[in-house]
Amino acid sequence: MNKNVLKTRAVVKAGGLVEVRAPELPTGVVVEVIVIVDTASPDPPALVSLLGAARGGFATVEDANAFLRNERDAWES
């Protein structure tokens, strides 16, 4: 059995979609696809690590309360 090998890299898209484009492959030919995940890729950050990271976000309830207290004080002045 004669087998040719095509090696390429791809990025997994939403929903786990992996797309491979290889113009050299003839239309209608049957291929075998093996996916090997690059373990050197960094893990996405945990959601809890993003708390308070965005503009207007607060890391703790106390931080949010302090901000609101300051805003209310400014309104009353």
Buried (B, 14 or more C-beta within 10 A) or exposed (E): EEEEEEEEEEEEEEEEEEEEEEEEEEEEEEEEEEEEEEEEEEEEEEEEEEEEEEEEEBEEEEEBEEEEEEEEEEEEE
